[in-house]
Amino acid sequence: MLPNWIIIGAPKAATSTLFRWLADHPQVGGPREKETYYFVDPGTHMFRPRSNFRDGGLEGYEKLFGSCDRSAKVVIEATPGYLYSETAVRELPHLPTRPEFIVVLREPVAQLQSLFSYFQQNWNWIPRDMTFRDFIAAVEDGSSDFGGNELAANAIANAWYPEHLRRWEAAVGRERLHILLFEELVSDNRATMQRLATKLGIHPCFYEDYDFPRENRTYVARSGALQDLNIGLRSRLPQGALYDILRWLYRLINTRPPGFQARDVELESALADRFSPMLTELERDFQLDVTLWRTAIRARKLTSANAAPSDSRQEYRAAAGHLGRLVPAMISRSSAREFE
């Protein structure tokens, strides 16, 4: 049994949550682990020596779905690193099931911030005393490989989505590449999932009274020593019931939700300017409605202007009224944080 739908990206864009929401549907099956990493490239930090396409071929991949209900109409997996993987884009389009591919994109500055927090707090790829500004500087000048984590080292290039979408579109065609926005999942998860269910050919009515649980949230460790021990142990444990119980206990004892974090509004504004041309590419080449992203950019610039000396604020006042009309449509930072 092989998947006929695959979530291929992007990291920190609610792919774990989307996988859970789909896997909970009675007409959907999937592997025990959401991320199989089976088609990631050798040499990346995600590569699994005991389970990979290079050594196990298609037969090894099929074994990962051995527990799936044979009557499942949709079989899925979700490995967001596939968006950047040469092995994945070369091999997955040619599976016998001729799978279709889902990409979830997130406003790039928010995606970078979430990825930074996740790799720093839930893992130890990013030093705990490193600021977001220092992280961006290290990515830009290549001064750190973040312990071999290429998703962190290539974070800015990875957030320039059109380049990666074009590779996949060339491999599978526009009709097999389905692009969702993180902000849609946050703002109207029920309607978004019902539309997606219709596209997948499964009953959309399942989501009428579904409770939409969140997965893979970023947390803050109370004890760094216990977190280091947790990181060392969890990669050695097979996923299953025992793994889930131990994870629940650890998070109960040693984690708390992220609190308020001071924002580097000047850096956010500069990054928003940097990614602004990309929004035009997504609108023009992939017909995406990124209105919410543009609203977020305006909000960042307004916040940056308010933090600047008073004589530099004048030019933003005329835009403030227009922004005020757009803000109600934005996704609140607190709502988005539920998915992190």
N, C-alpha and C positions, 0 to 999 in steps of 0.2 A: 504494500500500500504506500502510495506516494502523495504528497500534497498537490492540490490543484489551485490553492491560493497561498501566497507567501508575502508576509510583511517584511520589507527589505530596509526600512529606515523611516525616519532618521533617528539617531540616538537622542534621548531626552525629549521626545515628542509624543509621549503617552503610548508608545508601541506595546509596552507590557500591559497597560490597562486595556488597550484595544484587543489584544490577544485574549485576555481574560474574558472580556465581554462577548467575544465571538465563541470562545471555547465553551462558555456556559450554555450556549444555545444547543438544544437537543439534536439538531441536525448537523452539528459541527464536531469534528474530531481533531485531535492534534497529539503531538508528543508530550511526554511527561514534563520535559523542560521546554519552556517557551523558546529559548534560544539554543538551537542545536550547534551553531557555529560550524556546521559541517563543511560549508563551502567558503569559509574565510581563507585568506591567502596564507600559505606557509611563511613564517617569519614575523607574523603579527602576534600581538600579545593575546589575541583571542584564539589562536590556532591550538587545537587539541591533538596531541600526538597519538592518542588512542582512538580518536574518532574524527576522521576527516576524509574528504573525497580523494585526495591524492593516494592514500593507502588503502582505503576501504571501498572505493568505487560506489556505484549506484546501489549495490547489494547492501553495503553497510548503512547507507542512508535509509533504505527501506526498513531496516531493522528498527530504526528509531521510532517508527510508527506502528510497531507490532501490537501495541495495546489499543489501537484505535478501533472503534466500533465499525465493522465492515459495512454497516448500513448508512454510515455518515454521508450526507450529500456533499459536504464541504470538508476537506482536510487541510489544515493550515499549519504553518509554523511562522515564527517571527524572530529574525536575527537582524537587528538594525544595521550591523556592520556590513551586511551584504551590499548596501548602497555604494560602498567604496571598494568592493572586492572584485579583483579581476577574475578570480576563479568562479565566483558566483555569476557574474554577468556572462561569462563564457559558457558555463555548463547548465545553469538552471533553466534558461529558455528552452532547452532541448529535452527536458524530462518527458517521458511518455505521456504524462497527464496534461502536457501543454499548459502549465500553470499561468494564472494571472497574478499580477504583482500590485501590492498596495504600498504607497509611500506616504508617510505622514510628515508634513513639514511644519516647522514652528518659526515664528518671527525670529530672525537670526540672532539678535542681541540677547533676547530672552533665552534662546537655546544655548548660547555660549555661557551665559550666567548659570543656567541649570546644570550644564555639563561640568563646569568648574566646581560647583558646590557638591555635586554627586561624587565626582572622583576624589575630592578632597575630604568629604565627610564620611561617605559610605565605604570608601576605599582609602588607600594611602598613596595613590599615584601622584597626587599633587601635595606638596608639603603643607602642613596645617597652618603654618605661619605665613604662607604666601597670600598676598592680596590678589583680587581680580585684576587690577592694573598690572601687577607684576607678572601674573599668568599670561595676559595678552602680550606683554613685552617679550616674555620668554618664547612664546609661540612665534612671534614675528621675527625675532633674531636667531631662533634656533638654538638658544643657549641651554635648553634642557630637553632631554628625551622623555621626561616624566616616567622614568623607570621602564622604558620600552613600550609605553602605551601610545600607540600611533593616533588613536582617536583624540587624545589630548594634544599631542604634538602637532597634529594637522587640523586643529579645531577650526581655525579661520577658513582655510581652504575647503574644509568639509561643509561649512555653513553656506558656501556659495553654491546653492543647490542646482542651478541650471546646468552646470558642467556635468554633474553626476546624472541628472535626469536625461540629458541628451544621450549619454552612453547607454542607458537602459532602453530608451526609446529606440535607438538604432538596433538594439538586440531583439526587442520583443514587439515593436510597433506601438503606436499610440493606443490602439484598442485594448491592449493587454496591460497597460500601465495606468493605474488609478491613483490619483493624487488627492489626499485629504489634508485639511489644515487642522493642526492642533487646536486652534482657537474655536473651530466648529465643535470639536469634541467637548471642550470646556463649556461653551455657551449654550449648546442645545444638544446634549448627548443623545436624548431620546429620538429626536427627529433625524439626527445624523446617522444613528445606528439603524433606524428603520429604513432609511434610504439605502444604506449599505447592504442591509439584509435583502432588500429587493434586488439589488444588483447581483448578489451572490446566489439568488434563487432559493433562499430560505425564508421561513415565515417571519415577516416583520412584526407580527402581533406579539411575539415573545417579549419584545422590549416595552410593551405598553405598561407593565407593572414591574419591570426589572429595577433593581435597586442600584445598579451601576457602581460596584465597588472599585476602589483605586488600588493600583499596584505600583511597586518599585519606587516608593517615595524616598526623597532625600531626608535624612535625619541628622541629628547632631549627637555624637557619642559623649556620654558623661565622663567616661574614663578612656583616655587614649591608649593605655596599656591593654585594657580589655578589648578595645577595638582592634588593636594589632593582633591579639590572640585570635579574635573572631575571624579576621581576614585570613590568617594562616590556616585555620581549621576548616573553614567552609569550602575552600577550593578542593579539599581532600574528601569531603563527604558526598556520597551519591545522593542525588535529589530524590525525595520520597517523603513518606509520612514522618519518619524520624527527623529528617532535615527540616521539615516545616515546623515541627514542634520545637526543636532547638532554636530555630530562627525566631519564633514567637517569644520564647523565654528570654533570649538575648535582648531583643528589642524592648521587652517589658522592663528589664533590669537596667540596661545601659544606654538607652537612647531617649531622646526627646525631640519634638518637632523643632525645625529651625525657628529661631526667634527673629526679631527685627534686625536687619542688617543695614548698616549705613551704605547708601548708594554713592557710587562715583559717577555723578550725573554728567560731569564733563567728558569722561571716557565713554559713557553710554551714548551721548550725543555725537561724539566723533565716530563711534562705530556705526551708529545709525546712518550718518552721512556716507560712510564707506559702503554700506550695503544698499543704499538707496537705488543705484542703477540696476541692481539685481531684481528689484521689485518690478521694474519696467520689463525686464526680460521674461519674468514669470507671467506677467499679464499678456505680453505680446506673443510669446512662443508656446505657452501652455494654457492660455485662457483662464488663468486663476484670478479670482477676486481677492486681492490682498488689501482691501480697504482697511481692515482692522490693523494690519501691519503699518500702513501709512498713518493711521491715527496714533499708534504707539510711538512712531517716530516724532510726530508733532508734539505729543505729550512730553517726550524726552527733551526735545529742544526747548519747550516752554519751561520745563523744570530747570534746565541748565541756565536759561536766561534769568530766571528768578534767583538763581544762586550767584549770578554774576553781579558786578558793581551796578549801581542804579542807572548810570548813564548809558549802559549797554542794553538796558531792558526796553527802551522806547520802541525799537523796531519790532518787538514781539507783541506789543499791545493790540495792534490791529488784528493779529491772528488769534488772539485769545478768545474773542467772541465766537469766531468760527469753530475753534477747537471745542469750546463749551458745548456746541451743538453736536459735536461728534463723540464726546466723551461717554455719553450714556451707552453708545454701541460698543465701547471697549470692553475687553475682558479684564476684570479686576485682578490685581496681582495676587490677592488672597485666594481667589478661585483657582487661578493657574497653579498656585503652590500645592493645592491638593493632589495634583497629578505628578508632583516631582518626588 
